[in-house]
Structure formats: structure tokens, C-alpha cells
Amino acid sequence: MLRYYVTLPELGIDQGPIVVSLWLVEQGNRVEAGKPVLEVLAGAATVDLPAPADGVLVETLVGEDEPLRVGQHLAVIESL
């Protein structure tokens, strides 16, 4: 079983705190590489963050409205 992490990349937006605005996939559901897993809010911009690999979203590591930092792990995806 391989584990992949959805991490917060450098967004190039310096508009105050970045927070999770919406999880688009629930824990236990399948995800496809490149498809959005969650939305983050950075200032007035909403940014979709994609799955890094095909698999199952096994764990979300942050809640909605929780402040985030660049490089932080946000979710865990397991793949065969």
C-alpha cells in the first residue's frame, strides 16, 4: 500500500491566512490523480487542490476554516 499526501503548495497569493473552505471528497471515497479533493480560501481567491495519485482518501488532517501553512499535509491517500 502506497501513501500519498495532499499538501498545500505555494499559491503565490499573499492575502492573509489560507484556510480550508470545503472538502470536495469525503473520507473513504476514491479519488483520481489531478481531480480536486478540497478547496482552500486565500484572501478572495478560492483554489482547488488536486489528488496527487489515484486511490482512496483515508484521512483528512485538517478541518474546514483551519489556518494552513505552505507545505502542510492536508490529507492522506492510499493506493495499491
C-alpha positions, 0 to 999 in steps of 0.5 A, a space after each residue: 500500500 502506497 501513501 500519498 499526501 495532499 499538501 498545500 503548495 505555494 499559491 503565490 497569493 499573499 492575502 492573509 491566512 489560507 484556510 480550508 473552505 470545503 472538502 470536495 471528497 469525503 473520507 473513504 471515497 476514491 479519488 483520481 490523480 489531478 481531480 480536486 479533493 478540497 478547496 482552500 480560501 486565500 484572501 478572495 481567491 478560492 483554489 482547488 487542490 488536486 489528488 496527487 495519485 489515484 486511490 482512496 482518501 483515508 484521512 483528512 488532517 485538517 478541518 474546514 476554516 483551519 489556518 494552513 501553512 505552505 507545505 502542510 499535509 492536508 490529507 492522506 491517500 492510499 493506493 495499491 
